[in-house]
């Protein structure tokens, strides 16, 4: 590890809780996102790491990056306190292979928050985030075939079917030949189950519904567009081959009482897909 990376880790430890993972998580992840830390990331991060170990001088983009936490943790997090990073093989090699990691986010508030983290943690120029409207007709700010890897985490549920089709066409445009798109998406069965706990009706394919973010909705109202796995995969197959599809299950039983929905039988919270451009 170089001196710059080592100093960044020291700063991160001092500002964001030392070896206290709970304190670090409460700052760098939004409250209530235990499912991301202990279900999704342990599948998503190793897949990203494995792919980056095969690419030198990689250009990576995170679509719907939020506060850019995926990039921050993957590039500069310390393994002893981030469960998913413990599961990555040759993580330092993967980090060294990245020359640019750009997050795209359409919420100006989230972009501002991400940039605050970047300043506080003294990050290098290899990590960035840009405000971009991620809907139909607004192509991402990358040249054709300029990216080695695209990633996203719980982003594509926010897109309408038309926006989703446009998004995957655009990702195919900017990826190099054979490039990969690795992403996590909520399991539609999980969405249905969770929605039916508080509503009397069943979601229809393409239906837009409200989602309160945070333990008590303190982080605002977001919207999802419900889609079946069949609908998703039909769209994926327009430009990509499905390399793998992995269910995201809890790696610990610590949250069975507080977050029972992550343990629903035969109903994983999410799936992590790895697609290859065709």
C-alpha positions as CSV (number, residue, x, y, z in Angstrom):
1,X,0.0,0.0,0.0
2,X,1.3,3.4,-0.9
3,X,1.9,6.3,1.5
4,X,-1.2,8.2,0.2
5,X,-3.5,5.2,0.7
6,X,-2.1,4.6,4.1
7,X,-2.6,8.2,5.3
8,X,-6.2,8.1,4.0
9,X,-6.9,5.0,6.1
10,X,-5.5,6.8,9.1
11,X,-7.7,9.8,8.5
12,X,-10.7,7.6,8.0
13,X,-10.1,5.8,11.3
14,X,-9.7,9.0,13.2
15,X,-12.8,10.8,11.8
16,X,-15.1,7.8,11.4
17,X,-14.9,5.7,14.5
18,X,-11.6,3.9,14.5
19,X,-12.3,0.2,14.8
20,X,-15.9,0.7,15.9
21,X,-17.8,-0.6,12.9
22,X,-21.2,0.4,14.3
23,X,-20.1,4.0,14.6
24,X,-18.6,4.0,11.2
25,X,-21.7,2.5,9.7
26,X,-24.0,5.0,11.3
27,X,-22.1,7.8,9.6
28,X,-21.3,6.4,6.2
29,X,-24.5,4.4,5.7
30,X,-28.0,5.6,6.3
31,X,-29.9,4.2,9.3
32,X,-31.8,1.1,8.6
33,X,-29.4,-0.2,5.9
34,X,-28.3,-3.2,7.8
35,X,-29.5,-5.3,4.8
36,X,-27.0,-3.5,2.5
37,X,-24.1,-4.1,4.9
38,X,-24.9,-7.7,5.9
39,X,-26.9,-9.1,2.9
40,X,-26.0,-7.3,-0.3
41,X,-22.5,-6.0,0.1
42,X,-21.0,-9.4,1.0
43,X,-22.1,-10.7,-2.4
44,X,-21.7,-7.5,-4.4
45,X,-18.2,-6.4,-3.2
46,X,-16.4,-9.7,-3.9
47,X,-17.9,-9.8,-7.4
48,X,-16.7,-6.3,-8.1
49,X,-13.3,-7.1,-6.6
50,X,-12.9,-10.3,-8.7
51,X,-13.6,-8.5,-11.9
52,X,-11.2,-5.6,-11.1
53,X,-8.4,-8.1,-10.5
54,X,-8.6,-8.9,-14.2
55,X,-8.4,-5.3,-15.4
56,X,-5.5,-2.9,-15.3
57,X,-6.2,0.9,-15.5
58,X,-9.9,0.4,-15.0
59,X,-12.5,3.1,-15.5
60,X,-15.5,2.3,-13.3
61,X,-18.9,4.0,-13.0
62,X,-21.5,3.6,-10.3
63,X,-25.0,4.5,-11.5
64,X,-27.4,5.9,-8.9
65,X,-24.4,6.3,-6.5
66,X,-26.2,8.1,-3.7
67,X,-23.6,9.5,-1.4
68,X,-20.9,7.4,-3.2
69,X,-20.5,5.1,-0.3
70,X,-19.9,2.1,-2.5
71,X,-16.9,3.8,-4.1
72,X,-15.6,5.2,-0.7
73,X,-15.8,1.8,1.0
74,X,-14.4,-0.2,-1.8
75,X,-11.5,2.1,-2.5
76,X,-10.6,3.2,1.0
77,X,-12.5,1.2,3.6
78,X,-10.5,-1.0,6.0
79,X,-11.3,-4.7,5.9
80,X,-11.4,-5.4,9.6
81,X,-14.5,-3.3,10.1
82,X,-16.5,-3.7,6.9
83,X,-17.9,-7.3,6.6
84,X,-18.0,-7.3,2.8
85,X,-14.4,-6.3,2.4
86,X,-13.3,-9.2,4.5
87,X,-14.7,-11.5,1.8
88,X,-12.8,-9.9,-1.1
89,X,-9.7,-11.7,-2.4
90,X,-6.7,-9.6,-3.5
91,X,-8.5,-6.4,-2.6
92,X,-5.4,-4.2,-2.7
93,X,-4.6,-5.4,-6.2
94,X,-8.2,-4.5,-7.3
95,X,-7.8,-1.1,-5.8
96,X,-4.5,-0.4,-7.5
97,X,-6.1,-1.4,-10.8
98,X,-8.7,1.4,-10.6
99,X,-7.6,4.7,-12.2
100,X,-11.0,6.4,-12.1
101,X,-14.2,5.6,-10.1
102,X,-17.1,8.0,-11.0
103,X,-20.4,8.0,-9.2
104,X,-23.5,9.4,-11.0
105,X,-26.4,10.6,-8.9
106,X,-29.4,12.8,-9.8
107,X,-30.1,14.2,-6.2
108,X,-28.0,17.3,-5.7
109,X,-28.3,16.9,-1.9
110,X,-26.7,13.4,-2.1
111,X,-24.0,14.7,-4.4
112,X,-23.2,17.4,-1.9
113,X,-23.1,14.9,1.0
114,X,-20.7,12.7,-1.0
115,X,-18.4,15.5,-1.8
116,X,-18.3,16.4,2.0
117,X,-17.1,12.8,2.7
118,X,-14.5,13.2,0.0
119,X,-13.2,16.4,1.6
120,X,-13.2,15.0,5.1
121,X,-11.4,11.8,4.1
122,X,-8.8,13.5,1.9
123,X,-9.5,11.4,-1.0
124,X,-7.5,11.4,-4.2
125,X,-8.7,12.5,-7.7
126,X,-9.4,8.9,-8.7
127,X,-12.8,9.1,-7.0
128,X,-15.5,11.5,-8.0
129,X,-19.3,12.0,-8.2
130,X,-21.4,14.0,-10.6
131,X,-25.0,15.1,-10.7
132,X,-26.6,13.5,-13.7
133,X,-30.3,13.0,-14.5
134,X,-30.6,9.2,-14.9
135,X,-33.7,9.0,-17.0
136,X,-34.7,8.3,-20.6
137,X,-33.1,10.7,-23.1
138,X,-30.3,11.8,-20.7
139,X,-27.2,9.7,-21.7
140,X,-24.5,9.2,-19.1
141,X,-21.5,11.6,-19.6
142,X,-19.1,8.9,-20.9
143,X,-17.8,8.3,-24.4
144,X,-18.8,5.2,-26.3
145,X,-16.9,2.1,-25.1
146,X,-15.0,4.1,-22.5
147,X,-15.8,2.1,-19.3
148,X,-14.3,-1.2,-18.2
149,X,-16.9,-1.8,-15.5
150,X,-20.3,-0.5,-14.5
151,X,-21.8,-1.1,-11.1
152,X,-25.0,-0.1,-9.2
153,X,-26.6,-1.0,-5.9
154,X,-30.4,-0.9,-5.4
155,X,-30.8,1.7,-8.2
156,X,-32.7,0.1,-11.0
157,X,-35.9,-0.4,-9.0
158,X,-36.3,3.4,-9.1
159,X,-36.6,3.4,-12.9
160,X,-39.7,3.1,-14.9
161,X,-39.7,0.4,-17.5
162,X,-39.0,2.9,-20.3
163,X,-36.1,4.5,-18.2
164,X,-34.8,1.0,-17.4
165,X,-34.6,0.1,-21.1
166,X,-32.9,3.3,-21.9
167,X,-30.5,2.8,-18.9
168,X,-29.3,-0.6,-20.1
169,X,-29.0,0.6,-23.7
170,X,-26.8,3.4,-22.4
171,X,-24.7,1.2,-20.2
172,X,-24.1,-1.1,-23.2
173,X,-23.1,2.0,-25.2
174,X,-20.4,3.2,-22.7
175,X,-19.0,-0.2,-21.8
176,X,-16.0,-1.6,-23.8
177,X,-16.5,-4.8,-25.7
178,X,-17.1,-7.7,-23.2
179,X,-17.4,-5.2,-20.3
180,X,-19.3,-6.2,-17.2
181,X,-22.2,-4.6,-15.4
182,X,-22.4,-5.9,-11.7
183,X,-25.3,-4.7,-9.7
184,X,-27.7,-5.5,-6.8
185,X,-31.5,-5.2,-7.3
186,X,-34.2,-5.9,-4.7
187,X,-35.9,-9.2,-5.2
188,X,-39.4,-8.5,-6.5
189,X,-40.9,-11.1,-4.2
190,X,-39.3,-9.3,-1.3
191,X,-40.8,-6.0,-2.5
192,X,-44.2,-7.6,-2.7
193,X,-44.0,-9.2,0.7
194,X,-42.8,-6.0,2.3
195,X,-45.4,-3.9,0.5
196,X,-48.2,-6.2,1.5
197,X,-47.3,-5.9,5.2
198,X,-48.7,-2.3,5.2
199,X,-51.0,-2.2,2.1
200,X,-54.1,-4.2,1.1
201,X,-53.4,-4.4,-2.6
202,X,-50.9,-6.3,-4.8
203,X,-48.4,-4.4,-6.8
204,X,-48.7,-4.7,-10.6
205,X,-45.9,-4.9,-13.1
206,X,-44.6,-1.3,-13.8
207,X,-46.6,0.2,-10.9
208,X,-44.9,3.2,-9.1
209,X,-45.1,3.1,-5.3
210,X,-43.7,5.2,-2.4
211,X,-40.9,4.0,-0.2
212,X,-40.0,5.7,3.1
213,X,-36.2,5.8,3.6
214,X,-34.6,5.5,7.1
215,X,-35.9,4.0,10.3
216,X,-38.9,6.4,10.4
217,X,-38.8,8.0,7.0
218,X,-36.4,10.7,8.1
219,X,-34.4,10.4,4.9
220,X,-37.3,11.3,2.7
221,X,-39.7,9.5,0.3
222,X,-38.3,7.6,-2.6
223,X,-40.2,5.8,-5.4
224,X,-39.8,2.4,-6.9
225,X,-41.4,1.0,-10.1
226,X,-42.3,-2.6,-9.4
227,X,-41.0,-5.1,-12.0
228,X,-40.9,-8.9,-12.1
229,X,-37.7,-10.8,-12.5
230,X,-38.9,-11.9,-15.9
231,X,-39.4,-8.3,-17.0
232,X,-35.9,-7.4,-15.7
233,X,-34.2,-10.3,-17.4
234,X,-35.9,-9.7,-20.7
235,X,-34.5,-6.2,-20.7
236,X,-31.0,-7.4,-19.6
237,X,-30.9,-9.8,-22.5
238,X,-31.3,-7.1,-25.1
239,X,-27.6,-6.1,-24.7
240,X,-26.1,-8.5,-22.2
241,X,-25.5,-12.1,-21.3
242,X,-26.3,-13.0,-17.7
243,X,-23.1,-14.4,-16.3
244,X,-24.3,-15.0,-12.8
245,X,-27.3,-14.3,-10.5
246,X,-26.7,-14.7,-6.7
247,X,-29.2,-14.4,-3.9
248,X,-28.3,-12.0,-1.0
249,X,-28.9,-13.6,2.4
250,X,-27.8,-12.4,5.8
251,X,-24.2,-13.4,6.8
252,X,-25.2,-13.1,10.5
253,X,-28.2,-13.9,12.7
254,X,-27.7,-10.8,14.8
255,X,-30.6,-8.9,13.3
256,X,-33.3,-11.6,13.4
257,X,-35.4,-9.7,16.0
258,X,-34.9,-6.2,14.7
259,X,-35.0,-6.9,11.0
260,X,-36.9,-10.1,10.6
261,X,-37.7,-9.4,6.9
262,X,-34.1,-10.1,5.9
263,X,-34.7,-13.7,7.1
264,X,-38.0,-14.5,5.3
265,X,-37.9,-18.1,4.2
266,X,-37.2,-18.6,0.5
267,X,-37.2,-14.9,-0.1
268,X,-33.7,-13.3,-0.3
269,X,-33.7,-9.5,0.0
270,X,-31.9,-9.0,-3.2
271,X,-30.0,-10.5,-6.1
272,X,-26.6,-9.6,-7.4
273,X,-26.3,-9.9,-11.2
274,X,-23.2,-10.0,-13.3
275,X,-23.9,-9.2,-16.9
276,X,-21.5,-9.2,-19.9
277,X,-22.0,-6.9,-22.8
278,X,-22.7,-8.9,-26.0
